[in-house]
Amino acid sequence: MNLYESRLAYLYEKYRDSTCTPDERTEFMTMVNNEEATDELNRLIEKDVVISNADKIIAAPRANELFNLILEKSKKRVDDTRSLSKIFTLRRVAVAASIVFLLGLGTYFLLLNNKQKEPVAKNDATEQQRFKNDVKPGGNKAIITLADGSIVVLDSAANGMLTQQGGTKVIKLDNGEVAYTASNVDEGKVLYNTISTPKGGQYQLVLADGSKVWLNAASSLRFPAAFSGNERKVELSGEAYFEVAKNAEMPFKVEVSGMEVAVLGTHFNINAYTDEADIKTTLMEGAIKLKKGNSSQLLSPGQQAQLNKKDEIKVIADADIEETMAWKNGQFIFTGNDIQTVMRRLEKWYDIEVEYKGNVTKEEFVGIISRNVNISQILKMLEKTHTVSFEIDGKRVIVQ
């Protein structure tokens, strides 16, 4: 073992045992990002997770413990990994419990299997043929529908003043976001605008009160050009993250599918896509109150309210904030999601249609990957789990 391998082994053990200093953690992540470390890191992981016994591979005593540690760190290391990895590389270790995990360059992708998987049979087309119609990731795309019905296409509009709504100027800033700046308010007339993102689009908006809104793909927000009266009310469909400007005299309210979310000043995310089972409201900072019919619920930071189709509100005390915020931070994070859930997220961001053929895997996927890569890179990584196969046909992705 040379000096480089010795140092890697030392840092690996300290990182595994959560005893490394911040500087050692940075050094370890840098070494992991180096292809030179691949073979040695594989050896260290395999030594920790599995031992060979005659003609079979069985779990080492610490296999489950180490797997849980890796899974836990995969949720905590978003800040460590964000600048280190754009795509996955594969390292596979099999254990008796058939835990398969892909660990690469600080990015994780894990698959929980009930049994060992053989490679899924692919069609006769080569990989190049199957992915020849690759799909690029989404970007900043949106339109604004003004009070008079006219439309402004934001992604093609030049920076500067776009239009004026009453006493409010609508400006496209140099960073690409749109800001509403109110100089005076006409109390007698409220001018409503709607910003809408298509599939494959996202956008950031600054409302007239200074509140910031990040809109995810296939979403829309209806809002007044300037707020007046005793409240600030907007209407959402799809998904958005809000950073609400504080104003104790004018509560900020979000109407979404008949539910009202009321705040004074806070940071929160609402996922209200109609193809999802629940409307999820996740609070990062401050406090919010949700009301649906006769049901109401107060949320504290770190909590998530889930409203189901029966108008029942369930509160998750310790929400997965990283997963909730992944889309805004330019990532996909999967935490035990089935293939249909995975594909629904890809469908919105890559503006694709999904078709299923044959018996689709019921396995659950856990992983982190950038939203800024072509879809083929994600599909190829999913294929490496040997549970699913894909083909791109124009804007249609076939899952089999």
MOVEN-V684378 format. One record per backbone hydrogen bond with DSSP energy under -0.5 kcal/mol. NH is the residue of the N-H (numbers start at 0). CO is the residue of the C=O. E is the energy in kcal/mol with one decimal. If there is no record, write none. Layout:
nh co e
NH CO E
NH CO E
//
This chain:
nh co e
5 1 -2.3
6 2 -2.3
7 3 -2.2
8 4 -2.6
9 5 -2.3
10 6 -2.5
11 7 -2.8
12 8 -2.2
13 9 -1.9
14 10 -2.8
15 11 -3.0
16 12 -2.0
17 14 -1.1
18 13 -2.9
19 13 -0.9
24 20 -2.6
25 21 -2.2
26 22 -2.3
27 23 -2.8
28 24 -2.6
29 25 -2.0
30 26 -2.2
31 27 -2.5
32 28 -1.4
33 30 -1.6
36 33 -2.3
37 34 -1.6
40 36 -2.9
41 37 -2.5
42 38 -2.2
43 39 -2.4
44 40 -2.4
45 41 -2.9
46 42 -2.3
47 43 -1.7
48 44 -2.5
49 45 -2.5
50 57 -1.7
52 55 -2.4
55 52 -1.8
57 50 -1.8
57 55 -0.5
59 48 -2.0
62 59 -2.3
65 61 -3.1
66 62 -2.6
67 63 -2.5
68 64 -1.9
69 65 -2.7
70 66 -2.7
71 67 -2.5
72 68 -2.6
73 69 -2.0
74 70 -0.8
74 71 -0.9
75 71 -1.2
76 72 -2.0
80 76 -2.5
81 77 -2.0
83 80 -1.2
84 80 -1.7
97 94 -2.2
99 97 -0.6
99 110 -1.8
101 108 -4.2
102 90 -0.6
102 100 -0.6
103 106 -2.8
106 103 -3.1
108 101 -2.4
109 365 -5.2
110 99 -2.8
111 363 -1.2
112 97 -1.1
112 110 -0.8
129 125 -2.7
130 126 -1.9
131 128 -1.1
133 131 -1.0
138 199 -2.0
140 138 -1.1
140 201 -1.0
142 195 -2.2
143 151 -2.4
144 193 -3.1
145 143 -0.7
145 149 -3.0
148 145 -2.0
151 143 -2.5
153 141 -2.0
153 151 -0.8
154 141 -0.8
156 152 -0.7
156 153 -0.5
159 171 -2.9
161 169 -3.6
162 169 -1.2
164 167 -3.2
165 163 -0.6
167 164 -1.9
168 180 -2.5
169 162 -2.8
170 168 -0.6
170 178 -2.8
171 159 -3.0
172 170 -0.7
172 176 -2.8
175 172 -1.9
177 203 -1.9
178 170 -2.9
179 205 -2.5
180 168 -2.4
180 178 -0.5
181 179 -0.6
182 166 -2.6
182 180 -0.5
183 166 -0.8
186 184 -1.0
188 185 -1.4
190 188 -0.6
191 189 -0.7
192 222 -3.2
193 144 -1.9
194 220 -2.3
195 142 -2.7
196 218 -3.0
199 347 -2.9
200 197 -1.5
201 138 -1.3
202 214 -1.9
204 212 -3.1
205 177 -2.9
206 204 -0.6
206 210 -2.9
209 206 -2.1
211 242 -2.6
212 204 -3.0
213 240 -2.7
214 202 -3.6
214 212 -0.5
215 213 -0.5
215 238 -2.4
217 197 -1.7
218 215 -0.5
219 236 -2.5
220 194 -2.3
221 234 -2.8
222 192 -2.7
223 232 -0.5
224 190 -3.3
230 227 -0.6
231 250 -3.2
232 230 -0.6
233 252 -2.5
234 221 -2.5
235 254 -2.7
236 219 -2.3
237 271 -0.8
239 269 -2.0
240 213 -2.3
241 267 -3.3
242 211 -2.7
243 265 -2.9
246 263 -0.8
249 246 -1.5
250 229 -0.7
251 262 -3.2
252 231 -3.7
253 260 -2.6
254 233 -2.9
254 252 -0.5
255 253 -0.5
255 258 -2.8
258 255 -2.2
259 290 -2.8
260 253 -2.3
261 259 -0.6
261 288 -2.8
262 251 -2.9
263 286 -0.5
266 284 -1.7
267 241 -2.0
268 281 -2.6
269 239 -2.7
270 279 -2.9
271 237 -3.2
271 269 -0.6
275 272 -1.5
278 306 -2.4
279 270 -2.3
279 277 -0.6
280 278 -0.6
280 304 -2.6
281 268 -2.8
281 279 -0.5
282 302 -2.4
283 266 -2.5
284 266 -1.8
287 298 -1.0
288 261 -2.1
289 296 -3.1
290 259 -2.2
291 294 -2.9
294 291 -2.4
296 289 -2.3
298 287 -2.6
300 285 -0.5
301 282 -3.1
302 299 -2.0
303 315 -2.1
304 280 -2.8
305 313 -3.3
306 278 -2.5
306 304 -0.5
307 305 -0.6
307 311 -2.2
310 307 -1.9
313 305 -2.6
313 311 -0.6
315 303 -3.6
315 313 -0.5
316 314 -0.6
318 301 -2.8
320 318 -1.3
323 319 -2.1
324 320 -2.6
325 321 -0.6
325 322 -0.7
328 324 -1.8
329 326 -1.1
330 325 -2.8
331 368 -3.1
333 366 -3.0
335 364 -1.6
336 364 -2.2
341 337 -2.1
342 338 -2.6
343 339 -2.0
344 340 -1.6
345 341 -1.9
346 342 -2.7
347 343 -1.6
348 344 -1.8
349 345 -2.7
350 346 -0.7
351 346 -1.3
352 394 -2.8
354 396 -2.6
356 398 -3.1
359 357 -0.7
363 111 -0.6
364 336 -2.8
365 109 -2.9
366 333 -2.0
367 107 -2.6
368 331 -2.1
369 85 -0.8
370 329 -2.3
372 369 -0.5
374 134 -2.6
376 373 -1.1
377 373 -0.8
378 374 -2.5
379 375 -2.7
380 376 -1.3
381 377 -2.2
382 378 -2.1
383 379 -1.1
384 381 -1.3
385 382 -2.3
386 381 -0.5
390 397 -1.3
391 129 -3.1
392 390 -0.6
392 395 -3.7
395 392 -1.6
396 352 -3.1
397 390 -3.2
397 395 -0.5
398 354 -3.4
398 396 -0.5
399 388 -2.6
//
